[in-house]
Amino acid sequence: MNLWQWLALRRWHLIALAIMVFAVLPLGLFILTRTSEEYEVAKQFVLHDQRLEKAIGKVQQANFRFWDGFDFVEGNGGHANYWFSVITNKGKFAVRVHLRNVSWRWRVENVDIRYSDKTQTNIILEPNS
C-alpha cells in the first residue's frame, strides 16, 4: 500500500468516525436527559401543577423541546432548565422549568411561560413548594 492509498483510507475512517460522533452524541444526550431525575420532576410539574394549570389551562400534552435548549449545572446544589411545548384547553405555550437541587432533591424554583402572542410571564414558587 502506498502513501496515497493509506492517506485515503485514513481519511474515510476519520469521516466515518465524525459521522458516528455527530449522530450518536446527540442521541445519547437526549436519552440521558429523558431518563434523568430532574427531567422527570420538571415534566411531572408541567403535567400536574395546579399553579401552572391556573395560568395556562388544563394540560393535554407536554413535549420536551430538546433542540430549544436545556442545561444542567453540577455544583452549588445543581441547577437545571428544561423547555416544554405545552398544549392546553386554552392554546399552545412554551414553558421553561427552572429547577434546583436542594438537599439531594430536585425542586422547581420558577417557571417561564411564553404565550402564542410572544408575551411572557413568570411563576415564582415558594422555597418550600
N, CA and C atoms as a LAMMPS dump frame, in Angstrom:
ITEM: TIMESTEP
0
ITEM: NUMBER OF ATOMS
387
ITEM: BOX BOUNDS ff ff ff
-5.0000000000000000e+02 5.0000000000000000e+02
-5.0000000000000000e+02 5.0000000000000000e+02
-5.0000000000000000e+02 5.0000000000000000e+02
ITEM: ATOMS id mol type element x y z
1 1 1 N 0.855 -1.169 0
2 1 2 C 0 0 0
3 1 3 C 0.903 1.235 0
4 2 1 N 0.659 2.102 -0.953
5 2 2 C 1.485 3.313 -0.998
6 2 3 C 0.9 4.387 -0.072
7 3 1 N 1.612 5.478 0.037
8 3 2 C 1.241 6.55 0.958
9 3 3 C -0.121 7.144 0.619
10 4 1 N -0.418 7.361 -0.659
11 4 2 C -1.697 7.964 -1.053
12 4 3 C -2.874 7.055 -0.714
13 5 1 N -2.724 5.771 -0.901
14 5 2 C -3.793 4.829 -0.558
15 5 3 C -4.017 4.814 0.962
16 6 1 N -2.915 4.85 1.699
17 6 2 C -3.017 4.833 3.156
18 6 3 C -3.709 6.098 3.668
19 7 1 N -3.349 7.261 3.09
20 7 2 C -3.972 8.519 3.5
21 7 3 C -5.457 8.548 3.139
22 8 1 N -5.838 8.023 1.98
23 8 2 C -7.244 7.975 1.57
24 8 3 C -8.045 7.079 2.511
25 9 1 N -7.481 5.942 2.869
26 9 2 C -8.146 5.029 3.784
27 9 3 C -8.321 5.686 5.158
28 10 1 N -7.301 6.361 5.606
29 10 2 C -7.343 7.038 6.901
30 10 3 C -8.399 8.161 6.895
31 11 1 N -8.491 8.9 5.787
32 11 2 C -9.473 9.967 5.674
33 11 3 C -10.894 9.402 5.786
34 12 1 N -11.189 8.274 5.149
35 12 2 C -12.515 7.677 5.23
36 12 3 C -12.827 7.197 6.65
37 13 1 N -11.828 6.712 7.338
38 13 2 C -12.046 6.318 8.732
39 13 3 C -12.386 7.539 9.592
40 14 1 N -11.705 8.648 9.369
41 14 2 C -11.979 9.874 10.117
42 14 3 C -13.377 10.408 9.802
43 15 1 N -13.779 10.33 8.55
44 15 2 C -15.117 10.771 8.159
45 15 3 C -16.173 9.894 8.825
46 16 1 N -15.959 8.578 8.798
47 16 2 C -16.901 7.654 9.441
48 16 3 C -16.979 7.916 10.941
49 17 1 N -15.848 8.172 11.565
50 17 2 C -15.816 8.464 12.994
51 17 3 C -16.563 9.768 13.303
52 18 1 N -16.357 10.786 12.492
53 18 2 C -17.045 12.064 12.689
54 18 3 C -18.553 11.899 12.545
55 19 1 N -18.995 11.137 11.571
56 19 2 C -20.426 10.894 11.379
57 19 3 C -21.007 10.179 12.591
58 20 1 N -20.295 9.184 13.103
59 20 2 C -20.779 8.456 14.273
60 20 3 C -20.882 9.378 15.487
61 21 1 N -19.873 10.212 15.684
62 21 2 C -19.887 11.113 16.837
63 21 3 C -21.052 12.085 16.735
64 22 1 N -21.253 12.692 15.576
65 22 2 C -22.319 13.676 15.425
66 22 3 C -23.707 13.047 15.398
67 23 1 N -23.806 11.766 15.111
68 23 2 C -25.103 11.093 15.135
69 23 3 C -25.382 10.483 16.509
70 24 1 N -24.395 9.876 17.104
71 24 2 C -24.592 9.154 18.354
72 24 3 C -24.595 10.094 19.561
73 25 1 N -23.768 11.104 19.561
74 25 2 C -23.674 12.009 20.704
75 25 3 C -25.001 12.695 21.033
76 26 1 N -25.691 13.324 20.066
77 26 2 C -26.987 13.941 20.407
78 26 3 C -28.028 12.914 20.862
79 27 1 N -28.031 11.735 20.249
80 27 2 C -28.979 10.694 20.653
81 27 3 C -28.706 10.251 22.084
82 28 1 N -27.443 10.043 22.416
83 28 2 C -27.082 9.655 23.78
84 28 3 C -27.438 10.733 24.782
85 29 1 N -27.18 11.975 24.43
86 29 2 C -27.511 13.098 25.311
87 29 3 C -29.021 13.197 25.52
88 30 1 N -29.785 12.995 24.456
89 30 2 C -31.243 13.016 24.544
90 30 3 C -31.737 11.922 25.489
91 31 1 N -31.218 10.712 25.334
92 31 2 C -31.64 9.584 26.176
93 31 3 C -31.251 9.817 27.633
94 32 1 N -30.024 10.276 27.869
95 32 2 C -29.599 10.56 29.245
96 32 3 C -30.456 11.64 29.891
97 33 1 N -30.818 12.648 29.123
98 33 2 C -31.651 13.727 29.65
99 33 3 C -33.035 13.213 29.998
100 34 1 N -33.643 12.464 29.093
101 34 2 C -35.009 11.983 29.309
102 34 3 C -35.115 10.978 30.446
103 35 1 N -34.022 10.35 30.834
104 35 2 C -34.053 9.38 31.927
105 35 3 C -33.56 9.966 33.245
106 36 1 N -33.269 11.267 33.267
107 36 2 C -32.727 11.88 34.485
108 36 3 C -33.842 12.219 35.475
109 37 1 N -33.47 12.273 36.728
110 37 2 C -34.426 12.599 37.792
111 37 3 C -34.955 14.021 37.648
112 38 1 N -34.07 14.973 37.328
113 38 2 C -34.512 16.361 37.224
114 38 3 C -35.475 16.565 36.058
115 39 1 N -35.262 15.85 34.954
116 39 2 C -36.199 15.938 33.83
117 39 3 C -37.572 15.423 34.248
118 40 1 N -37.591 14.323 34.957
119 40 2 C -38.865 13.741 35.385
120 40 3 C -39.608 14.671 36.336
121 41 1 N -38.889 15.333 37.246
122 41 2 C -39.517 16.302 38.148
123 41 3 C -40.114 17.449 37.338
124 42 1 N -39.369 17.943 36.356
125 42 2 C -39.859 19.05 35.521
126 42 3 C -41.104 18.636 34.742
127 43 1 N -41.079 17.457 34.148
128 43 2 C -42.228 17.016 33.349
129 43 3 C -43.466 16.805 34.224
130 44 1 N -43.297 16.203 35.388
131 44 2 C -44.434 15.99 36.288
132 44 3 C -45.011 17.324 36.755
133 45 1 N -44.136 18.3 36.96
134 45 2 C -44.612 19.634 37.325
135 45 3 C -45.492 20.207 36.218
136 46 1 N -45.006 20.137 34.991
137 46 2 C -45.77 20.68 33.856
138 46 3 C -47.106 19.958 33.71
139 47 1 N -47.119 18.667 33.898
140 47 2 C -48.344 17.896 33.708
141 47 3 C -49.36 18.067 34.83
142 48 1 N -48.902 18.315 36.067
143 48 2 C -49.824 18.21 37.203
144 48 3 C -49.902 19.405 38.147
145 49 1 N -49.093 20.426 37.996
146 49 2 C -49.099 21.517 38.965
147 49 3 C -50.321 22.421 38.792
148 50 1 N -50.99 22.689 39.896
149 50 2 C -52.212 23.498 39.883
150 50 3 C -51.938 24.966 39.555
151 51 1 N -50.795 25.5 39.997
152 51 2 C -50.468 26.908 39.713
153 51 3 C -50.251 27.122 38.219
154 52 1 N -49.574 26.182 37.582
155 52 2 C -49.365 26.274 36.136
156 52 3 C -50.692 26.1 35.4
157 53 1 N -51.49 25.164 35.863
158 53 2 C -52.804 24.942 35.241
159 53 3 C -53.669 26.195 35.335
160 54 1 N -53.598 26.892 36.457
161 54 2 C -54.366 28.131 36.618
162 54 3 C -53.923 29.182 35.604
163 55 1 N -52.623 29.209 35.287
164 55 2 C -52.086 30.215 34.367
165 55 3 C -52.347 29.886 32.898
166 56 1 N -52.266 28.595 32.517
167 56 2 C -52.356 28.259 31.093
168 56 3 C -53.491 27.306 30.739
169 57 1 N -54.169 26.756 31.721
170 57 2 C -55.251 25.816 31.448
171 57 3 C -54.828 24.377 31.682
172 58 1 N -55.78 23.477 31.537
173 58 2 C -55.562 22.041 31.757
174 58 3 C -54.636 21.486 30.675
175 59 1 N -53.528 20.905 31.099
176 59 2 C -52.528 20.383 30.164
177 59 3 C -53.04 19.109 29.508
178 60 1 N -53.011 19.113 28.189
179 60 2 C -53.407 17.946 27.421
180 60 3 C -52.189 17.189 26.895
181 61 1 N -51.12 17.953 26.61
182 61 2 C -49.91 17.344 26.055
183 61 3 C -48.714 18.226 26.393
184 62 1 N -47.604 17.582 26.753
185 62 2 C -46.365 18.313 27.033
186 62 3 C -45.212 17.556 26.392
187 63 1 N -44.5 18.223 25.493
188 63 2 C -43.38 17.6 24.783
189 63 3 C -42.091 18.338 25.089
190 64 1 N -41.059 17.59 25.367
191 64 2 C -39.74 18.139 25.651
192 64 3 C -39.174 18.766 24.377
193 65 1 N -38.689 19.993 24.487
194 65 2 C -38.109 20.705 23.34
195 65 3 C -36.586 20.626 23.446
196 66 1 N -36.056 19.472 23.107
197 66 2 C -34.626 19.183 23.234
198 66 3 C -33.769 20.192 22.485
199 67 1 N -34.142 20.535 21.277
200 67 2 C -33.314 21.418 20.45
201 67 3 C -33.421 22.887 20.841
202 68 1 N -34.422 23.234 21.651
203 68 2 C -34.541 24.618 22.114
204 68 3 C -33.612 24.91 23.275
205 69 1 N -33.022 23.884 23.791
206 69 2 C -32.033 24.093 24.831
207 69 3 C -32.474 23.625 26.197
208 70 1 N -31.521 23.171 26.907
209 70 2 C -31.677 22.781 28.289
210 70 3 C -30.292 22.89 28.881
211 71 1 N -30.22 22.99 30.169
212 71 2 C -28.904 22.96 30.784
213 71 3 C -28.979 22.317 32.151
214 72 1 N -27.858 21.791 32.535
215 72 2 C -27.712 21.141 33.825
216 72 3 C -26.342 21.525 34.336
217 73 1 N -26.297 22.1 35.534
218 73 2 C -25.038 22.544 36.105
219 73 3 C -24.856 21.857 37.448
220 74 1 N -23.792 21.106 37.574
221 74 2 C -23.469 20.431 38.829
222 74 3 C -22.758 21.411 39.74
223 75 1 N -22.85 21.209 41.008
224 75 2 C -22.163 22.074 41.96
225 75 3 C -23.11 23.104 42.542
226 76 1 N -22.797 23.537 43.754
227 76 2 C -23.608 24.519 44.463
228 76 3 C -25.084 24.113 44.475
229 77 1 N -25.326 22.836 44.699
230 77 2 C -26.695 22.339 44.745
231 77 3 C -27.209 21.859 43.404
232 78 1 N -26.661 22.346 42.319
233 78 2 C -27.095 21.928 40.99
234 78 3 C -28.295 22.718 40.502
235 79 1 N -28.314 23.033 39.222
236 79 2 C -29.411 23.739 38.567
237 79 3 C -29.739 23.01 37.274
238 80 1 N -30.976 23.08 36.86
239 80 2 C -31.386 22.511 35.578
240 80 3 C -32.523 23.347 35.008
241 81 1 N -32.586 23.453 33.691
242 81 2 C -33.646 24.171 32.982
243 81 3 C -34.103 23.312 31.805
244 82 1 N -35.403 23.192 31.64
245 82 2 C -35.954 22.41 30.536
246 82 3 C -37.096 23.166 29.873
247 83 1 N -37.141 23.103 28.541
248 83 2 C -38.233 23.693 27.755
249 83 3 C -39.236 22.607 27.373
250 84 1 N -40.506 22.95 27.45
251 84 2 C -41.577 22.057 27.005
252 84 3 C -42.525 22.825 26.097
253 85 1 N -43.022 22.154 25.089
254 85 2 C -44.096 22.675 24.257
255 85 3 C -45.378 22.085 24.838
256 86 1 N -46.266 22.959 25.326
257 86 2 C -47.439 22.503 26.071
258 86 3 C -48.712 22.907 25.343
259 87 1 N -49.6 21.936 25.184
260 87 2 C -50.916 22.186 24.598
261 87 3 C -51.941 22.023 25.706
262 88 1 N -52.785 23.055 25.881
263 88 2 C -53.83 23.026 26.906
264 88 3 C -55.176 23.315 26.256
265 89 1 N -56.202 23.339 27.088
266 89 2 C -57.527 23.693 26.574
267 89 3 C -57.609 25.178 26.208
268 90 1 N -56.59 25.983 26.563
269 90 2 C -56.554 27.408 26.227
270 90 3 C -55.609 27.73 25.073
271 91 1 N -54.85 26.763 24.58
272 91 2 C -53.937 27.018 23.474
273 91 3 C -52.6 26.329 23.631
274 92 1 N -51.619 26.86 22.892
275 92 2 C -50.276 26.28 22.878
276 92 3 C -49.307 27.258 23.537
277 93 1 N -48.408 26.723 24.379
278 93 2 C -47.479 27.541 25.147
279 93 3 C -46.091 26.905 25.141
280 94 1 N -45.09 27.742 25.335
281 94 2 C -43.731 27.267 25.592
282 94 3 C -43.477 27.5 27.077
283 95 1 N -43.065 26.459 27.767
284 95 2 C -42.876 26.528 29.212
285 95 3 C -41.443 26.111 29.539
286 96 1 N -40.744 26.984 30.256
287 96 2 C -39.384 26.677 30.7
288 96 3 C -39.419 26.487 32.212
289 97 1 N -38.966 25.329 32.656
290 97 2 C -38.973 24.987 34.073
291 97 3 C -37.552 25.103 34.613
292 98 1 N -37.372 25.91 35.67
293 98 2 C -36.079 26.086 36.334
294 98 3 C -36.091 25.267 37.623
295 99 1 N -35.111 24.379 37.766
296 99 2 C -35.028 23.535 38.954
297 99 3 C -33.729 23.77 39.7
298 100 1 N -33.747 23.436 40.985
299 100 2 C -32.546 23.497 41.818
300 100 3 C -32.516 22.243 42.681
301 101 1 N -31.328 21.701 42.85
302 101 2 C -31.148 20.543 43.711
303 101 3 C -30.857 21.047 45.117
304 102 1 N -31.789 20.774 46.031
305 102 2 C -31.654 21.197 47.423
306 102 3 C -31.748 19.948 48.293
307 103 1 N -30.702 19.693 49.061
308 103 2 C -30.668 18.527 49.958
309 103 3 C -30.976 17.237 49.202
310 104 1 N -30.36 17.083 48.048
311 104 2 C -30.461 15.884 47.208
312 104 3 C -31.831 15.667 46.6
313 105 1 N -32.663 16.712 46.566
314 105 2 C -33.975 16.626 45.915
315 105 3 C -34.111 17.759 44.925
316 106 1 N -34.642 17.45 43.737
317 106 2 C -34.878 18.48 42.73
318 106 3 C -36.188 19.168 43.017
319 107 1 N -36.141 20.507 43.026
320 107 2 C -37.331 21.315 43.283
321 107 3 C -37.461 22.381 42.2
322 108 1 N -38.68 22.633 41.793
323 108 2 C -38.935 23.664 40.797
324 108 3 C -38.888 25.013 41.503
325 109 1 N -38.043 25.931 40.998
326 109 2 C -37.932 27.275 41.578
327 109 3 C -38.88 28.261 40.909
328 110 1 N -38.882 28.248 39.581
329 110 2 C -39.79 29.134 38.847
330 110 3 C -40.034 28.587 37.457
331 111 1 N -41.045 29.175 36.828
332 111 2 C -41.477 28.72 35.506
333 111 3 C -41.693 29.94 34.625
334 112 1 N -41.112 29.916 33.421
335 112 2 C -41.36 30.955 32.426
336 112 3 C -42.397 30.428 31.445
337 113 1 N -43.4 31.239 31.173
338 113 2 C -44.451 30.856 30.227
339 113 3 C -44.428 31.843 29.077
340 114 1 N -44.314 31.325 27.859
341 114 2 C -44.379 32.167 26.66
342 114 3 C -45.664 31.836 25.916
343 115 1 N -46.448 32.878 25.705
344 115 2 C -47.73 32.736 25.037
345 115 3 C -47.562 32.843 23.523
346 116 1 N -48.584 32.443 22.788
347 116 2 C -48.508 32.466 21.326
348 116 3 C -48.368 33.878 20.768
349 117 1 N -48.819 34.894 21.52
350 117 2 C -48.675 36.28 21.057
351 117 3 C -47.318 36.882 21.444
352 118 1 N -46.38 36.028 21.863
353 118 2 C -44.988 36.396 22.209
354 118 3 C -44.858 37.102 23.563
355 119 1 N -45.952 37.248 24.305
356 119 2 C -45.826 37.785 25.657
357 119 3 C -45.311 36.69 26.577
358 120 1 N -44.837 37.114 27.739
359 120 2 C -44.209 36.161 28.647
360 120 3 C -44.596 36.489 30.085
361 121 1 N -44.703 35.472 30.899
362 121 2 C -44.943 35.655 32.325
363 121 3 C -44.089 34.655 33.086
364 122 1 N -43.957 34.9 34.389
365 122 2 C -43.11 34.059 35.216
366 122 3 C -43.875 33.699 36.474
367 123 1 N -43.779 32.439 36.87
368 123 2 C -44.352 31.981 38.129
369 123 3 C -43.184 31.648 39.05
370 124 1 N -43.072 32.368 40.161
371 124 2 C -42.018 32.106 41.129
372 124 3 C -42.62 31.305 42.27
373 125 1 N -42.025 30.172 42.569
374 125 2 C -42.551 29.304 43.602
375 125 3 C -41.884 29.586 44.932
376 126 1 N -42.588 29.306 45.977
377 126 2 C -42.035 29.456 47.321
378 126 3 C -40.922 28.419 47.505
379 127 1 N -39.912 28.72 48.318
380 127 2 C -38.794 27.797 48.503
381 127 3 C -39.19 26.421 49.004
382 128 1 N -40.259 26.299 49.745
383 128 2 C -40.657 25.012 50.31
384 128 3 C -41.7 24.291 49.477
385 129 1 N -42.017 24.791 48.288
386 129 2 C -43.069 24.142 47.489
387 129 3 C -42.513 23.013 46.672
